[in-house]
Amino acid sequence: MEKPVDVVVVGAGPVGMLTAIELTLGGVRVLVLERLAEPSIVAKALGIGPLGIEALQRRGMGAAIAAAEERIFAVMKKATEQNGPSARGQGSKFSGHFGGLTLIRKDAQREPDRCGRPVDQQAVEAMLAERSISLGIEVHRECDVTNFVHQKDGVDVEWTSPTGDGRIRCPYLVGCDGGRSPIRKMAGFAFPGTDSTMTMYNTVVEIDHPRRLLPSGWRRTSGGVFSYGFLPNRLVMLDFSGPPEDRLAPVTREEIEAVLRRVSGEDVRVTSLENGSRWTDNTRLVDTYRRGRVLLAGDAAHVHSPFGGQGMSLGLTDAANLGWKLAAVIRGEMPESLLDTYTAERRPVAEAVMANTLAQAAIMRPDPQSGAMRDLLAKLLDFDDVNRFIGETMTGLSTRYDFSSERDDVGRLIGDRPISQGDGKGSLYDLMQDGMGVLLDASEGKASRLVAATTQRIRCVAVDTGPTMLIRPDACVAWAGEENSTDGLEEALRRWFNPALDDGSLVRSEQ
């Protein structure tokens, strides 16, 4: 029998590991179970959107992100020297693409510095593993969860492994086990959506005549879409002839060569295949992110095509939203109903990603009707408002949770910013490394006194300029006040940190 834990997290990918880190910072005992013996080296995500990057920065991985980014920039520089400049390259005035239209301009965005970073999934998994080791998080690999049973006071989880079978009871189970999630299936979550219509490939290959596939960047042909050379030997293809016969079959050199010749229309041969993965536009979303004591995050809750590189960022932001809430419930400080806000906040965000990836698929198809729609959108992107809307959609910066507030900043995920404290300076994210909430207090201490009487899970910091802001551990602005006013702060504290407060008790104590 395993030693007692509060949460079993199934899946040691980026979403599972960040969930475990968030829970551990919240004072919760975690066990991570992973099916694979080692992290996967299959070609996957090549970058992360700003919200995913920020979730990692808030938990102490800023230096690791910068180092990984420098490595990939060096590789991109080599690719540019070999193949010429790419629209994906560093230093471009563009900051992303929509359906292969690399027309999202930095100068049209409200927060251009909050942008995606070229940090691949392998680098993300490595930095999360290092952080989890520093926190003492227990990860068991080669463990296949075979069953779990809901009990009144928890979940009985069973698994098999080469070293023997295991079983444990825990208060909560979190499935972060990917798009084919066994946890989702065993728990009976509904998973409606649309079936696959196409096949995508992400590969590292050697080509006999690589110059025939240049210049690098997205190229749409009568056979499909491909992009070659933005990284050394990297080939991405979209084949619209239909879904694969066997999604799980190994990707072969012969398959890649046949698809490349058909999609590109070029007389080239694939001389070797170093790495390759196959994806589809299967698009599905669970009806709820929680059933009793079982919760889902990342691809276990939503799957969609990888257009725009939104998947990892979406999953990491799920983890950031769930972790502190579940920890507060387990500590007994918040009611279980707090977990209902996880679905309420995150499911609409996933719906928006599903919608935009389906739209991107529509304008990438090789038929004339899709081409006409694509040309029209390209012209519309000349307008700053349209460009900004598409840009914020792709980055996720349009995300705003519904807190019924008239202030636009309330409900949004706040980016890092300098913090002036008297004579000293720092950063907002520097204050959030341990998973605490933050109060930026420009009310001469009035707001801080209210918070101090409520909870020890919020760090109060006096700042020279306002507005005064209450920021949740996931960087969501829970409340903001005008000048020296604290109107509405007690309600926000009750909603997110301490529901046991008597109405008006803090106001009376302040008076």
PALUM-332592 format. One record per residue (C-alpha): residue number from 0; residue in one letter; x, y, z. Coordinates in nm, 4 decimals, always signed. Each point is the difference from the previous one (the first is absolute). Layout:
// PALUM-332592
 seq type        x        y        z
 NUM    a        X        Y        Z
...
***
This chain:
// PALUM-332592
 seq type        x        y        z
   0    m  +0.0000  +0.0000  +0.0000
   1    e  +0.1332  +0.3403  -0.0982
   2    k  +0.0492  +0.2717  +0.2586
   3    p  -0.2987  +0.2365  +0.0303
   4    v  -0.0428  +0.2731  -0.2605
   5    d  -0.2674  +0.2620  -0.0585
   6    v  -0.0054  -0.0095  -0.3799
   7    v  +0.1053  -0.2526  -0.2620
   8    v  +0.0887  +0.1688  -0.3292
   9    v  -0.0004  -0.2347  -0.2995
  10    g  +0.2406  +0.1185  -0.2693
  11    a  +0.3500  +0.1482  +0.0324
  12    g  -0.0137  +0.2206  -0.3074
  13    p  +0.0113  +0.3787  +0.0309
  14    v  -0.3587  +0.0330  +0.1235
  15    g  +0.0277  -0.2789  +0.2561
  16    m  +0.3290  +0.1261  +0.1380
  17    l  -0.1147  +0.3616  +0.0300
  18    t  -0.3171  -0.1224  +0.1728
  19    a  +0.2161  -0.1930  +0.2474
  20    i  +0.2210  +0.3058  +0.0585
  21    e  -0.3004  +0.2259  +0.0612
  22    l  -0.1486  -0.2482  +0.2459
  23    t  +0.3282  -0.0458  +0.1835
  24    l  +0.0488  +0.3749  +0.0360
  25    g  -0.3496  +0.0027  +0.1497
  26    g  +0.1076  -0.2402  +0.2722
  27    v  -0.1489  -0.3132  -0.1549
  28    r  +0.1606  -0.3460  -0.0154
  29    v  +0.0141  -0.1224  -0.3610
  30    l  +0.0822  -0.3240  -0.1798
  31    v  +0.0514  +0.0075  -0.3787
  32    l  -0.0551  -0.3192  -0.2002
  33    e  +0.1348  -0.0153  -0.3565
  34    r  -0.0384  -0.2781  -0.2578
  35    l  +0.3257  +0.0709  -0.1877
  36    a  +0.3385  -0.1102  +0.1311
  37    e  +0.1669  +0.3215  -0.1265
  38    p  -0.1160  +0.3357  -0.1369
  39    s  -0.0992  -0.0267  -0.3660
  40    i  +0.2457  +0.1243  -0.2631
  41    v  -0.2604  -0.0007  -0.2786
  42    a  -0.0250  +0.3323  -0.1846
  43    k  -0.2775  +0.1989  +0.1668
  44    a  -0.0645  +0.3626  +0.0937
  45    l  +0.2651  +0.2449  -0.1201
  46    g  -0.1043  +0.2925  +0.2180
  47    i  -0.2311  +0.1271  +0.2721
  48    g  -0.2427  +0.2891  +0.0030
  49    p  +0.0408  +0.2851  +0.2489
  50    l  -0.2445  -0.1287  +0.2630
  51    g  +0.1795  -0.3343  +0.0180
  52    i  +0.3394  +0.1693  +0.0169
  53    e  -0.1234  +0.2272  +0.2785
  54    a  -0.1355  -0.2940  +0.1995
  55    l  +0.3526  -0.1449  -0.0011
  56    q  +0.1671  +0.3328  +0.0760
  57    r  -0.2183  +0.0450  +0.3086
  58    r  +0.1350  -0.3277  +0.1343
  59    g  +0.3705  +0.0706  -0.0321
  60    m  +0.0795  -0.1172  -0.3530
  61    g  +0.0792  +0.3360  -0.1613
  62    a  +0.3731  -0.0670  -0.0275
  63    a  -0.0582  -0.3465  -0.1477
  64    i  -0.2380  +0.1486  -0.2584
  65    a  +0.2561  +0.2616  -0.1014
  66    a  +0.2719  -0.2645  -0.0349
  67    a  -0.2246  -0.2256  -0.2118
  68    e  -0.0955  +0.2951  -0.2168
  69    e  +0.3650  +0.0882  -0.0629
  70    r  +0.0672  -0.3571  -0.1086
  71    i  -0.2863  +0.0013  -0.2480
  72    f  +0.0987  +0.3440  -0.1323
  73    a  +0.3457  -0.1403  -0.0743
  74    v  -0.1620  -0.2871  -0.1901
  75    m  -0.2298  +0.2394  -0.1873
  76    k  +0.2997  +0.2127  -0.0945
  77    k  +0.1675  -0.3066  -0.1459
  78    a  -0.3162  -0.0796  -0.1964
  79    t  -0.0113  +0.3566  -0.1347
  80    e  +0.3621  -0.0244  -0.1117
  81    q  -0.0771  -0.3251  -0.1808
  82    n  -0.3449  +0.0706  -0.1405
  83    g  -0.0550  +0.3762  +0.0046
  84    p  -0.2306  +0.2047  +0.2260
  85    s  -0.3331  -0.1344  +0.1212
  86    a  -0.3161  +0.1760  +0.1103
  87    r  +0.0412  -0.1957  +0.3212
  88    g  +0.3422  +0.1504  +0.0636
  89    q  +0.1211  +0.2187  +0.2835
  90    g  -0.0256  +0.3750  -0.0447
  91    s  -0.3021  -0.0019  -0.2310
  92    k  -0.2647  +0.2686  +0.0419
  93    f  -0.2505  -0.2863  +0.0061
  94    s  -0.0807  -0.1971  +0.3137
  95    g  -0.1919  -0.3022  -0.1175
  96    h  -0.2250  -0.1456  -0.2650
  97    f  -0.3633  -0.0904  -0.0545
  98    g  -0.0459  -0.2923  -0.2324
  99    g  +0.3470  +0.0576  -0.1426
 100    l  -0.0634  +0.3720  -0.0584
 101    t  +0.3035  +0.1500  +0.1737
 102    l  -0.1618  +0.3413  +0.0198
 103    i  -0.0603  +0.0552  +0.3717
 104    r  +0.1927  +0.3216  +0.0645
 105    k  +0.1655  +0.0949  +0.3261
 106    d  -0.0823  +0.3673  -0.0513
 107    a  -0.3736  -0.0756  -0.0054
 108    q  +0.0010  -0.1775  +0.3379
 109    r  -0.0830  +0.1674  +0.3309
 110    e  +0.2664  -0.2005  +0.1855
 111    p  +0.2592  -0.0912  -0.2633
 112    d  +0.2579  -0.1030  +0.2600
 113    r  -0.2321  -0.2795  +0.1149
 114    c  +0.0723  -0.2402  -0.2807
 115    g  +0.0736  -0.3644  -0.0631
 116    r  +0.3502  -0.1366  +0.0440
 117    p  +0.1759  -0.2668  -0.2124
 118    v  +0.0460  -0.2497  +0.2827
 119    d  -0.0734  -0.3583  -0.1024
 120    q  -0.1825  -0.2628  +0.2014
 121    q  +0.3143  -0.1958  +0.0875
 122    a  +0.1544  +0.3116  +0.1559
 123    v  -0.3204  +0.0708  +0.1932
 124    e  -0.0120  -0.3540  +0.1356
 125    a  +0.3646  +0.0244  +0.1087
 126    m  -0.0484  +0.3254  +0.1928
 127    l  -0.3178  -0.1285  +0.1648
 128    a  +0.1776  -0.3201  +0.1017
 129    e  +0.2807  +0.2016  +0.1589
 130    r  -0.2485  +0.2182  +0.1882
 131    s  -0.1972  -0.3012  +0.1207
 132    i  +0.3160  -0.1658  +0.1320
 133    s  +0.0817  +0.3145  +0.1977
 134    l  -0.3462  -0.0199  +0.1574
 135    g  +0.0314  -0.3702  +0.0799
 136    i  -0.2901  -0.1079  -0.2218
 137    e  -0.0229  -0.3768  -0.0373
 138    v  -0.0302  -0.1250  -0.3594
 139    h  -0.0515  -0.3683  -0.0779
 140    r  +0.0644  -0.0953  -0.3637
 141    e  -0.1083  -0.3105  -0.1925
 142    c  -0.3294  +0.0040  +0.1887
 143    d  -0.3213  -0.0778  -0.1870
 144    v  -0.3114  +0.1003  +0.1925
 145    t  -0.2395  -0.2926  -0.0477
 146    n  -0.2944  +0.1029  +0.2154
 147    f  -0.1300  +0.2397  +0.2578
 148    v  -0.3065  -0.0041  +0.2218
 149    h  -0.1804  +0.3008  +0.1438
 150    q  -0.0491  -0.0258  +0.3739
 151    k  -0.1847  +0.2402  +0.2302
 152    d  +0.3244  +0.1442  +0.1353
 153    g  +0.2329  -0.0452  -0.2954
 154    v  +0.1075  -0.2032  -0.3003
 155    d  +0.1629  -0.3444  +0.0020
 156    v  +0.2576  -0.0042  -0.2814
 157    e  +0.1577  -0.3202  -0.1347
 158    w  +0.2904  -0.0432  -0.2427
 159    t  +0.2434  -0.2515  -0.1385
 160    s  +0.3748  +0.0400  -0.0513
 161    p  +0.3045  -0.2198  -0.0693
 162    t  +0.0800  +0.0089  +0.3729
 163    g  -0.3471  -0.1122  +0.1049
 164    d  -0.3553  +0.1193  +0.0353
 165    g  -0.0904  +0.3032  +0.2093
 166    r  -0.3073  +0.1346  +0.1746
 167    i  -0.0699  +0.3151  +0.1965
 168    r  -0.2919  +0.2014  +0.1320
 169    c  +0.0161  +0.3753  -0.0511
 170    p  -0.2509  +0.2815  +0.0448
 171    y  +0.0285  +0.1078  -0.3667
 172    l  +0.1194  -0.1372  -0.3340
 173    v  +0.1118  +0.2286  -0.2851
 174    g  +0.0289  -0.1369  -0.3538
 175    c  +0.2692  +0.1741  -0.2054
 176    d  +0.0515  -0.3052  -0.2181
 177    g  -0.0487  +0.1367  -0.3489
 178    g  -0.2563  -0.0022  -0.2759
 179    r  -0.0712  -0.3746  +0.0294
 180    s  -0.0290  +0.0345  +0.3784
 181    p  -0.0858  -0.3285  +0.1744
 182    i  -0.1049  +0.2037  +0.3045
 183    r  -0.2557  +0.1920  -0.2045
 184    k  -0.1370  -0.3196  -0.1467
 185    m  -0.0164  -0.1893  +0.3280
 186    a  -0.1696  +0.2936  +0.1731
 187    g  -0.2662  +0.0232  -0.2705
 188    f  +0.0524  +0.3590  -0.1142
 189    a  -0.1950  +0.0857  -0.3147
 190    f  +0.2432  +0.1049  -0.2759
 191    p  -0.1988  +0.1356  -0.2954
 192    g  +0.1487  +0.1696  -0.3039
 193    t  +0.0987  -0.0509  -0.3631
 194    d  +0.1889  -0.2897  -0.1557
 195    s  +0.3303  +0.0184  -0.1868
 196    t  -0.0050  +0.1196  -0.3600
 197    m  +0.3720  +0.0418  -0.0688
 198    t  +0.3485  -0.1110  +0.1052
 199    m  +0.2880  +0.2161  +0.1210
 200    y  +0.3656  -0.0981  +0.0276
 201    n  +0.2794  +0.1487  +0.2104
 202    t  +0.3307  -0.1542  -0.1060
 203    v  +0.3778  +0.0325  -0.0084
 204    v  +0.1235  -0.1332  -0.3346
 205    e  +0.2832  +0.0005  -0.2522
 206    i  -0.1039  +0.1043  -0.3529
 207    d  +0.2005  -0.0745  -0.3148
 208    h  -0.0780  +0.3407  -0.1571
 209    p  -0.0984  +0.2283  +0.2904
 210    r  +0.0248  +0.3179  -0.2105
 211    r  -0.3080  -0.1100  -0.1910
 212    l  -0.2052  +0.0455  +0.3201
 213    l  +0.1218  +0.3537  +0.0702
 214    p  -0.0576  +0.2796  +0.0880
 215    s  -0.0983  -0.1037  +0.3497
 216    g  -0.3341  +0.1009  +0.1448
 217    w  -0.3538  -0.1240  -0.0555
 218    r  -0.0640  -0.0981  -0.3627
 219    r  -0.3529  -0.0845  -0.1128
 220    t  -0.0322  -0.2128  -0.3130
 221    s  -0.2715  -0.1876  -0.1861
 222    g  +0.0959  -0.3069  +0.2026
 223    g  +0.0153  +0.1470  +0.3495
 224    v  +0.2307  +0.2119  +0.2136
 225    f  +0.3632  -0.0453  +0.0996
 226    s  +0.2814  +0.1899  +0.1688
 227    y  +0.3639  -0.1022  -0.0226
 228    g  +0.3257  +0.1430  +0.1298
 229    f  -0.1106  +0.2426  +0.2724
 230    l  +0.2086  -0.2286  +0.2227
 231    p  +0.2728  -0.2280  -0.1384
 232    n  -0.1624  -0.2965  -0.1783
 233    r  -0.3404  +0.0765  +0.1537
 234    l  -0.2961  -0.0832  -0.2240
 235    v  -0.3651  +0.0639  +0.0895
 236    m  -0.2769  -0.1140  -0.2362
 237    l  -0.3788  +0.0145  -0.0201
 238    d  -0.1575  -0.2714  -0.2111
 239    f  -0.3672  +0.0668  -0.0793
 240    s  -0.0611  -0.3368  -0.1670
 241    g  -0.1545  -0.1310  +0.3209
 242    p  +0.0818  -0.1333  +0.3481
 243    p  +0.2635  -0.2719  +0.0448
 244    e  -0.1075  -0.3626  -0.0183
 245    d  +0.1786  -0.0664  +0.3281
 246    r  +0.0756  +0.3090  +0.2094
 247    l  +0.2300  -0.2001  +0.2322
 248    a  +0.2043  -0.1804  -0.2654
 249    p  +0.3701  +0.0953  -0.0122
 250    v  +0.0810  +0.2797  -0.2444
 251    t  +0.2225  -0.1385  -0.2775
 252    r  +0.2407  +0.1579  -0.2464
 253    e  -0.2052  -0.1356  -0.2894
 254    e  -0.3195  +0.1609  +0.1312
 255    i  +0.1666  +0.3394  +0.0446
 256    e  +0.1549  -0.0137  -0.3466
 257    a  -0.3302  -0.0864  -0.1676
 258    v  -0.1890  +0.2757  +0.1792
 259    l  +0.2764  +0.2566  -0.0629
 260    r  +0.0113  -0.0677  -0.3745
 261    r  -0.3800  +0.0255  -0.0223
 262    v  -0.0341  +0.3126  +0.2169
 263    s  +0.3020  +0.1921  -0.1305
 264    g  -0.0244  -0.1090  -0.3617
 265    e  +0.3816  -0.0168  -0.0032
 266    d  +0.2222  -0.2851  -0.1206
 267    v  +0.1783  -0.0661  +0.3295
 268    r  +0.0907  -0.3053  +0.2036
 269    v  +0.0167  -0.0461  +0.3781
 270    t  +0.3363  -0.1661  +0.0544
 271    s  -0.0415  -0.0451  +0.3768
 272    l  -0.2580  +0.0582  +0.2736
 273    e  +0.1446  +0.0971  +0.3367
 274    n  -0.3234  +0.0769  +0.1801
 275    g  -0.3644  +0.0210  -0.0912
 276    s  -0.3465  +0.0341  +0.1489
 277    r  -0.3459  -0.0035  -0.1493
 278    w  -0.2952  +0.2170  +0.1061
 279    t  -0.3582  +0.0620  -0.1096
 280    d  -0.2626  +0.2721  +0.0331
 281    n  -0.2144  -0.2131  +0.2341
 282    t  -0.1676  +0.2681  +0.2148
 283    r  -0.1752  -0.0883  +0.3246
 284    l  -0.0813  +0.1508  +0.3402
 285    v  -0.1267  -0.1606  +0.3200
 286    d  -0.3411  +0.1048  +0.1313
 287    t  +0.1556  +0.0877  +0.3370
 288    y  +0.3533  +0.0041  +0.1412
 289    r  -0.1098  -0.1699  +0.3221
 290    r  -0.2041  -0.3047  +0.0910
 291    g  -0.0060  -0.0386  +0.3758
 292    r  +0.3561  -0.0440  +0.1217
 293    v  +0.1473  -0.0487  -0.3481
 294    l  +0.1226  +0.3015  -0.1980
 295    l  +0.1577  +0.0393  -0.3434
 296    a  +0.2540  +0.2451  -0.1415
 297    g  +0.1739  +0.0548  -0.3323
 298    d  -0.0589  -0.2348  -0.2914
 299    a  -0.1943  -0.2373  +0.2258
 300    a  -0.2720  +0.2679  +0.0001
 301    h  +0.0332  +0.1402  -0.3523
 302    v  +0.1590  -0.0977  -0.3306
 303    h  +0.0356  +0.2055  -0.3173
 304    s  +0.2383  +0.0455  -0.2893
 305    p  +0.3393  +0.1511  +0.0878
 306    f  -0.0507  +0.3096  -0.2199
 307    g  +0.1586  +0.3030  +0.1629
 308    g  +0.1769  -0.2042  +0.2690
 309    q  -0.2724  +0.0633  +0.2589
 310    g  -0.0307  -0.3410  +0.1631
 311    m  +0.2814  +0.0027  +0.2551
 312    s  -0.0745  +0.3531  +0.1147
 313    l  -0.3679  -0.0875  +0.0387
 314    g  +0.0848  -0.3043  +0.2116
 315    l  +0.2550  +0.1811  +0.2176
 316    t  -0.2557  +0.2715  +0.0711
 317    d  -0.2493  -0.2722  +0.0984
 318    a  +0.2558  -0.1275  +0.2508
 319    a  +0.0615  +0.3482  +0.1407
 320    n  -0.3742  +0.0544  +0.0445
 321    l  -0.0695  -0.3367  +0.1603
 322    g  +0.3010  -0.0494  +0.2263
 323    w  -0.0480  +0.2795  +0.2550
 324    k  -0.3759  -0.0573  +0.0174
 325    l  +0.0283  -0.3716  +0.0664
 326    a  +0.2712  +0.0635  +0.2612
 327    a  -0.2244  +0.2531  +0.1792
 328    v  -0.2841  -0.2541  +0.0102
 329    i  +0.2267  -0.2753  +0.1325
 330    r  +0.1395  +0.2323  +0.2693
 331    g  -0.3589  +0.0525  +0.1124
 332    e  +0.0104  +0.3750  -0.0587
 333    m  -0.2467  +0.0019  -0.2902
 334    p  -0.3160  -0.2004  -0.0757
 335    e  -0.0053  -0.2627  -0.2724
 336    s  -0.2198  +0.2335  -0.2055
 337    l  +0.3154  +0.1994  -0.0816
 338    l  +0.0891  -0.2829  -0.2396
 339    d  -0.3105  +0.0811  -0.2052
 340    t  +0.1685  +0.3253  -0.1026
 341    y  +0.2709  -0.2059  -0.1712
 342    t  -0.2424  -0.1235  -0.2653
 343    a  -0.1812  +0.3343  -0.0132
 344    e  +0.3219  +0.1897  -0.0716
 345    r  +0.1996  -0.2384  -0.2135
 346    r  -0.2581  -0.1723  -0.2207
 347    p  -0.0966  +0.3190  -0.1926
 348    v  +0.3708  +0.0606  -0.0683
 349    a  +0.0328  -0.3481  -0.1501
 350    e  -0.3150  +0.0584  -0.2058
 351    a  +0.1621  +0.3110  -0.1491
 352    v  +0.3167  -0.1918  -0.0914
 353    m  -0.2055  -0.2758  -0.1608
 354    a  -0.1904  +0.2572  -0.2043
 355    n  +0.3097  +0.1794  -0.1273
 356    t  +0.1840  -0.3226  -0.0896
 357    l  -0.3014  -0.1206  -0.1983
 358    a  -0.0059  +0.3360  -0.1778
 359    q  +0.3699  -0.0283  -0.0783
 360    a  -0.0542  -0.3441  -0.1498
 361    a  -0.2715  +0.1464  -0.2212
 362    i  +0.2257  +0.2655  -0.1565
 363    m  +0.2923  -0.2397  -0.0488
 364    r  -0.1874  -0.2468  -0.2176
 365    p  +0.1155  -0.0053  -0.3641
 366    d  -0.3420  +0.0566  -0.1633
 367    p  -0.0853  +0.3317  -0.1723
 368    q  -0.2724  +0.0937  +0.2496
 369    s  +0.2410  -0.0260  +0.2926
 370    g  +0.2589  +0.1940  -0.1972
 371    a  -0.2461  +0.2845  -0.0565
 372    m  -0.0836  +0.0131  +0.3699
 373    r  +0.3707  -0.0046  +0.0811
 374    d  +0.0693  +0.2943  -0.2332
 375    l  -0.2844  +0.1972  +0.1569
 376    l  +0.1319  -0.0579  +0.3527
 377    a  +0.3499  +0.1059  -0.1086
 378    k  -0.1424  +0.3342  -0.1133
 379    l  -0.2004  +0.0408  +0.3223
 380    l  +0.3198  -0.0478  +0.2019
 381    d  +0.1207  +0.3336  -0.1373
 382    f  -0.2452  +0.1639  +0.2423
 383    d  +0.1545  +0.0456  +0.3461
 384    d  -0.3177  -0.0970  +0.1874
 385    v  -0.0319  -0.3262  -0.1932
 386    n  +0.3708  -0.0713  +0.0354
 387    r  -0.0204  +0.0626  +0.3742
 388    f  -0.3078  -0.2211  +0.0367
 389    i  +0.1633  -0.2911  -0.1833
 390    g  +0.3278  +0.0543  +0.1846
 391    e  -0.1631  -0.0035  +0.3435
 392    t  -0.2032  -0.3035  -0.0994
 393    m  +0.3124  -0.1938  -0.0963
 394    t  +0.2007  +0.1017  +0.3068
 395    g  -0.2878  -0.0481  +0.2419
 396    l  +0.0392  +0.3572  +0.1247
 397    s  -0.3686  +0.0581  -0.0745
 398    t  -0.0782  -0.2334  +0.2929
 399    r  -0.2178  +0.1658  +0.2601
 400    y  -0.1882  -0.1981  +0.2639
 401    d  -0.3502  +0.1253  +0.0759
 402    f  +0.0052  +0.1587  +0.3461
 403    s  -0.2888  +0.2379  -0.0763
 404    s  +0.2315  +0.2979  +0.0341
 405    e  -0.0222  +0.3225  -0.1955
 406    r  +0.3790  +0.0328  +0.0080
 407    d  +0.1688  -0.1493  -0.3055
 408    d  +0.3090  -0.1092  +0.1945
 409    v  -0.1988  -0.2141  +0.2471
 410    g  -0.0157  -0.3619  -0.1169
 411    r  +0.3044  +0.0337  -0.2256
 412    l  +0.3338  -0.1786  +0.0399
 413    i  +0.2563  +0.2647  +0.0809
 414    g  +0.3478  -0.0040  -0.1505
 415    d  +0.3216  +0.0628  +0.1877
 416    r  +0.0786  +0.3620  +0.0770
 417    p  +0.2497  +0.2032  +0.2021
 418    i  -0.1039  +0.0659  +0.3586
 419    s  +0.1192  +0.3144  +0.1760
 420    q  +0.0087  -0.0354  +0.3779
 421    g  +0.1293  +0.3187  +0.1552
 422    d  +0.3658  +0.0214  -0.1039
 423    g  +0.0126  -0.3584  -0.1248
 424    k  -0.1085  -0.1606  -0.3257
 425    g  -0.1029  -0.3509  -0.0896
 426    s  -0.2360  -0.2017  -0.2153
 427    l  -0.3548  -0.1217  +0.0572
 428    y  +0.0946  -0.3557  -0.0956
 429    d  +0.2915  +0.0116  +0.2441
 430    l  -0.2657  +0.0291  +0.2716
 431    m  -0.1909  -0.3046  -0.1258
 432    q  +0.2691  -0.2690  -0.0041
 433    d  -0.1427  -0.1817  +0.3036
 434    g  -0.3559  -0.0208  -0.1302
 435    m  -0.1462  +0.2754  +0.2168
 436    g  -0.2580  +0.2580  -0.1028
 437    v  +0.1151  +0.3612  -0.0114
 438    l  -0.1535  +0.3298  +0.1031
 439    l  +0.1543  +0.3019  -0.1662
 440    d  -0.1026  +0.2665  +0.2496
 441    a  -0.0069  +0.3641  -0.1050
 442    s  -0.2541  +0.0874  +0.2720
 443    e  +0.2539  +0.0961  +0.2694
 444    g  -0.0505  -0.3338  +0.1760
 445    k  -0.3782  +0.0018  +0.0234
 446    a  -0.0417  -0.2990  -0.2337
 447    s  +0.2912  -0.1870  +0.1592
 448    r  -0.1647  +0.0170  +0.3430
 449    l  -0.3158  -0.1564  -0.1413
 450    v  +0.1988  -0.2773  -0.1632
 451    a  +0.2102  -0.0703  +0.3105
 452    a  -0.3203  -0.0593  +0.1972
 453    t  -0.1190  -0.2492  -0.2621
 454    t  +0.2754  -0.2409  -0.1056
 455    q  +0.3701  -0.0752  +0.0155
 456    r  +0.0000  -0.1133  -0.3644
 457    i  +0.0332  +0.3498  -0.1471
 458    r  +0.3214  +0.2015  -0.0064
 459    c  -0.0731  +0.3707  +0.0554
 460    v  +0.2341  +0.2426  -0.1736
 461    a  -0.0228  +0.3779  +0.0276
 462    v  +0.0429  +0.1675  -0.3384
 463    d  +0.0418  +0.3620  -0.0919
 464    t  -0.2627  +0.0112  -0.2729
 465    g  -0.3373  -0.1669  -0.0493
 466    p  -0.2360  -0.1457  -0.0572
 467    t  -0.0068  -0.2218  +0.3073
 468    m  -0.0350  -0.3581  -0.1277
 469    l  -0.0765  -0.3390  +0.1523
 470    i  +0.1675  -0.2656  -0.2146
 471    r  -0.0740  -0.3716  +0.0337
 472    p  +0.2858  -0.2548  -0.0057
 473    d  -0.0732  -0.0667  -0.3693
 474    a  +0.0599  +0.3723  -0.0783
 475    c  -0.3693  +0.0717  -0.0497
 476    v  -0.1024  +0.3454  +0.1221
 477    a  -0.2722  -0.0811  +0.2539
 478    w  -0.0723  +0.3609  +0.0979
 479    a  +0.1261  +0.3500  -0.0721
 480    g  -0.0865  +0.3193  +0.1820
 481    e  -0.0145  +0.3659  -0.0877
 482    e  +0.2466  +0.2247  +0.1859
 483    n  -0.0322  -0.0699  +0.3763
 484    s  -0.3308  -0.1830  -0.0228
 485    t  -0.0279  -0.3618  +0.1188
 486    d  -0.3617  -0.0411  -0.1149
 487    g  -0.0527  -0.3581  -0.1117
 488    l  +0.3281  -0.1306  +0.1439
 489    e  -0.1651  -0.1877  +0.2862
 490    e  -0.2348  -0.1725  -0.2430
 491    a  +0.2952  -0.1065  -0.2166
 492    l  +0.1905  -0.1295  +0.3040
 493    r  -0.3035  -0.2007  +0.1059
 494    r  -0.0489  -0.1388  -0.3495
 495    w  +0.3565  -0.1187  -0.0569
 496    f  +0.1778  -0.0299  +0.3354
 497    n  -0.2259  -0.0127  +0.3085
 498    p  -0.3752  -0.0612  -0.0347
 499    a  -0.0455  -0.0198  +0.3785
 500    l  +0.0103  +0.3790  +0.0430
 501    d  -0.3092  +0.1599  +0.1482
 502    d  -0.1513  +0.2666  -0.2220
 503    g  +0.1593  +0.3325  +0.0807
 504    s  +0.2328  -0.1385  +0.2665
 505    l  +0.3136  +0.1354  -0.1593
 506    v  -0.1563  +0.3349  -0.0714
 507    r  -0.1066  +0.0331  +0.3624
 508    s  +0.3462  -0.0989  +0.1254
 509    e  +0.1601  +0.2523  -0.2326
 510    q  -0.2274  +0.2733  +0.1289
***
